[in-house]
Amino acid sequence: MKKKLTILLAALFFITASAGCSSKNEETPSTHNGNHGTFNTQGEEQANEIVLSEEITELANGLSAVRHTGDYGFDEFLAEGGASSDAEVVSFLMESDIADFGNLMFGGNPFGCSALSVKNADGDSLFGRNFDWNTCNAMVIQSRPENGYSSISTVNTDFIGMSGISISALPDGLQALAGLYAPLDGLNEMVVTKTPAVTNFYLAEGEKNGIGTRESHERYKLLMNRLKDTETMEMNDVRDTLDSVSKENFGEFESTEWSIVMNQSTGEVWYYHRENYTEPYVFTVTGEQEL
């Protein structure tokens, strides 16, 4: 069952993301509500992490976080065959008795991203990802289901609405529950990695191979060059690599709304908001205070 849960989580990620996908500072302690992390220059030592509750915590303007504990209907979702589109996900949520969502809608226009995967000196698998988009409202959702893998994921809450009403009109618990079915990226306790770097153009062989924006090809080359220059990276190296392909480097109106650096082996996750690479928000997949 856990394997099936992992496959379906990955499928949900690609369904929601299918609209399209496009070392200069020391870390300093964060000063927002909650517990935050401090690091040494190698990014190896963590003092504290953000400990979430079932009440939504605002970390910064446009960035919030919440924890969901317990069942969220995923076994029922699997039993009904899952979904192959956002519309089918919404249909399941509307017809199930998990919660009353009203007239729920998922949407979103094409966005861009950059991602890379690399090992660190200890052999841990690290993953980094930028989400490039207009100014939006992001929510980090930490989940500990009764049956399945603990996970942490990110949702653009502007992509979720109810007959034109913002998701923020829902109680915190329902916001978290809806967001769990609309992840744009994330990590759970089981990891599968196929390619060291991706941006928003086609890598697969076939007639669409190479189709994408000029910038997406440029970002891909930058990522691959960084990976060729070193056999391993630490988490701060992945952060700096994401910084090098963030939107501020290309003079466009969009921004990199969030960047994530994940240690897939330990479950440690660093979030950076709107290209502020001096201030990490630190979580773990399980939400436990000690790694």
C-alpha positions in Angstrom: 0.0 0.0 0.0 2.8 2.4 0.8 4.3 1.9 -2.7 0.9 2.6 -4.2 0.6 5.8 -2.1 4.0 6.9 -3.4 3.1 6.3 -7.0 -0.1 8.2 -6.7 1.5 11.1 -4.9 4.0 11.4 -7.8 1.1 11.2 -10.3 -0.8 14.0 -8.5 2.4 16.1 -8.6 2.7 15.6 -12.4 -1.1 16.2 -13.0 -1.0 19.5 -11.2 2.3 20.6 -12.7 1.4 19.6 -16.3 0.4 23.1 -17.2 4.1 23.6 -17.9 7.4 23.5 -16.0 10.0 26.3 -16.3 27.3 31.0 -3.0 27.1 34.3 -2.1 25.6 34.5 1.4 26.0 32.7 4.7 22.9 31.4 6.4 21.5 33.5 9.3 18.9 32.6 11.9 15.3 33.3 10.9 13.2 35.6 13.0 9.6 34.8 12.1 7.1 33.0 14.3 8.0 29.4 15.1 11.4 27.7 15.5 13.9 28.3 12.8 17.3 27.0 11.8 20.9 28.1 12.0 23.7 26.5 10.1 27.5 26.5 9.7 29.1 27.5 6.4 28.9 23.9 5.1 25.2 23.7 5.8 25.8 20.7 8.0 24.5 21.8 11.4 20.9 22.5 12.2 19.9 24.1 15.5 16.2 24.2 15.2 13.5 23.6 12.6 10.0 25.1 12.2 7.5 23.0 14.2 4.0 23.3 12.7 0.6 22.8 14.1 -2.8 22.3 12.5 -3.3 26.1 12.5 -1.8 27.9 9.5 1.3 29.9 10.3 2.3 32.9 8.2 6.0 32.7 7.7 6.2 35.7 5.3 4.0 37.7 3.1 2.8 35.2 0.5 4.2 32.2 2.4 2.5 30.1 5.0 2.7 26.6 6.4 0.5 24.1 8.1 0.5 20.5 9.4 -2.1 17.8 8.6 -2.2 14.8 10.8 -4.2 11.6 10.2 -6.4 10.3 7.3 -7.1 12.5 4.3 -9.0 10.0 2.2 -6.1 8.7 0.1 -7.0 5.0 0.5 -10.5 5.8 -0.8 -8.9 7.8 -3.7 -6.7 4.8 -4.6 -9.6 2.4 -4.3 -11.5 4.4 -6.9 -8.6 4.3 -9.3 -6.9 7.6 -8.6 -7.1 10.4 -11.3 -5.6 11.4 -14.6 -6.5 15.1 -14.5 -7.1 17.9 -12.1 -10.8 17.7 -13.0 -10.9 14.1 -11.8 -9.2 15.0 -8.5 -11.7 17.7 -7.9 -14.6 15.4 -8.8 -13.3 12.9 -6.2 -13.1 15.5 -3.5 -16.5 16.9 -4.3 -18.2 13.5 -4.3 -16.5 12.0 -1.3 -17.5 12.4 2.3 -14.0 13.5 3.4 -15.2 17.1 3.8 -17.6 19.7 2.4 -15.5 21.7 0.0 -18.4 23.5 -1.7 -17.8 24.1 -5.4 -14.0 23.4 -5.5 -11.9 24.3 -8.5 -8.2 23.6 -9.4 -6.6 25.8 -12.1 -3.4 27.5 -13.2 -1.6 28.8 -16.2 1.8 27.6 -17.5 4.7 28.2 -15.1 8.4 27.5 -15.2 10.8 25.6 -13.0 14.4 24.3 -12.6 15.4 21.2 -10.7 18.5 19.2 -10.0 19.5 16.1 -8.2 23.0 15.4 -6.7 24.8 13.4 -4.0 26.6 15.0 -1.1 29.9 13.9 0.4 28.1 11.4 2.7 26.2 9.8 -0.1 22.9 11.4 0.7 20.6 12.3 -2.2 20.0 16.0 -2.5 17.3 17.7 -4.6 16.7 21.3 -5.4 13.8 23.0 -7.2 12.8 26.6 -8.2 9.1 27.5 -8.8 9.0 30.4 -11.2 5.8 32.3 -11.3 4.1 35.7 -10.8 3.6 36.8 -7.2 1.4 34.2 -5.6 0.5 32.7 -2.2 2.4 29.6 -1.4 1.6 27.1 1.4 3.9 24.4 2.8 1.9 21.4 3.9 3.4 18.8 6.2 1.4 15.5 6.4 1.6 12.5 8.7 -1.1 10.1 7.4 -2.3 7.1 9.4 -1.5 4.7 6.5 1.3 5.9 4.2 4.5 8.0 4.1 4.9 11.2 5.9 5.4 14.0 3.4 6.0 17.7 2.9 4.7 19.5 -0.2 4.1 23.0 -1.6 0.9 24.3 -3.2 0.2 27.6 -4.9 -3.1 28.4 -3.2 -4.1 30.8 -6.0 -4.6 27.7 -8.1 -7.4 26.5 -5.7 -10.8 28.3 -5.4 -14.5 27.8 -4.8 -16.7 29.5 -7.3 -14.3 32.4 -7.5 -13.8 32.5 -3.7 -10.2 32.2 -2.4 -9.2 29.0 -0.6 -8.3 31.3 2.3 -12.1 31.5 3.1 -12.0 27.9 4.2 -11.1 26.8 7.7 -7.4 25.9 8.2 -8.0 22.2 8.2 -9.9 22.2 4.9 -7.2 24.4 3.3 -4.6 21.8 4.2 -6.8 19.0 3.1 -7.4 20.5 -0.4 -3.8 21.5 -0.7 -2.7 17.9 -0.2 -4.4 17.0 -3.5 -2.8 19.9 -5.4 1.0 19.6 -4.8 3.4 21.3 -7.1 6.5 19.7 -5.5 7.4 17.9 -2.4 9.2 15.0 -0.7 8.0 11.9 1.1 9.8 9.1 2.8 10.3 7.1 -0.4 12.4 8.6 -3.2 12.8 7.9 -6.9 15.2 10.0 -9.1 15.6 9.5 -12.8 17.5 12.6 -14.2 20.1 15.0 -12.6 18.5 18.2 -14.0 15.3 19.4 -15.7 13.9 22.7 -16.8 10.7 23.3 -18.9 11.6 21.8 -22.2 11.3 18.2 -23.5 14.2 15.9 -22.7 12.7 12.7 -23.9 13.5 11.4 -27.3 10.9 11.8 -29.9 9.3 14.5 -32.1 9.0 16.9 -29.2 12.6 16.6 -28.0 14.1 20.0 -27.3 10.8 22.0 -27.5 10.8 24.7 -25.0 11.9 28.3 -24.4 15.4 29.6 -25.1 15.7 30.5 -21.4 14.8 27.0 -20.3 17.6 25.6 -22.4 20.0 28.2 -20.9 18.9 27.3 -17.4 19.5 23.6 -18.2 23.0 24.3 -19.4 23.8 26.2 -16.3 22.6 23.4 -14.1 24.5 20.7 -16.0 27.7 22.8 -16.0 27.4 23.1 -12.2 26.9 19.4 -11.9 29.9 18.7 -14.2 32.1 20.9 -12.1 31.7 18.9 -8.9 31.0 15.3 -8.0 29.2 16.2 -4.8 27.3 19.2 -3.4 26.2 20.2 0.1 22.8 21.7 0.7 24.2 25.3 0.5 25.8 24.4 -2.8 22.4 23.3 -4.1 20.9 26.5 -2.8 23.5 28.6 -4.7 22.9 26.6 -7.9 19.2 27.3 -7.7 20.1 31.0 -7.1 22.2 31.0 -10.3 19.1 30.0 -12.4 16.5 32.1 -10.5 14.4 34.6 -12.4 16.4 37.6 -11.2 19.2 36.5 -13.5 17.1 36.8 -16.6 15.4 40.2 -16.2 11.8 38.9 -16.5 8.7 40.1 -14.8 8.2 36.8 -13.0 10.1 35.8 -9.9 11.2 32.6 -8.4 8.4 32.4 -5.9 10.1 29.6 -3.9 13.2 27.4 -3.9 13.5 24.1 -2.1 16.6 22.2 -1.1 15.9 18.7 0.1 18.0 16.0 1.6 16.1 13.0 0.4 18.0 10.7 2.7 17.4 12.5 6.0 14.1 14.3 5.1 15.5 17.7 5.9 14.0 20.5 3.7 15.1 24.2 3.3 12.7 26.6 1.8 13.7 30.1 0.3 11.0 32.6 -0.5 11.0 35.0 -3.5 14.8 34.8 -4.1 15.8 35.7 -0.6 18.6 33.1 -0.4 19.9 34.4 3.0 16.9 33.2 5.0 15.9 29.6 5.0 12.7 28.1 6.5 13.7 24.6 7.7 11.4 21.6 8.0 11.6 17.8 8.1 9.3 15.5 6.3 8.2 13.8 9.5 7.9 17.0 11.5 10.0 15.7 14.3 12.3 18.1 16.1 15.4 15.9 15.9 16.9 14.6 12.7 
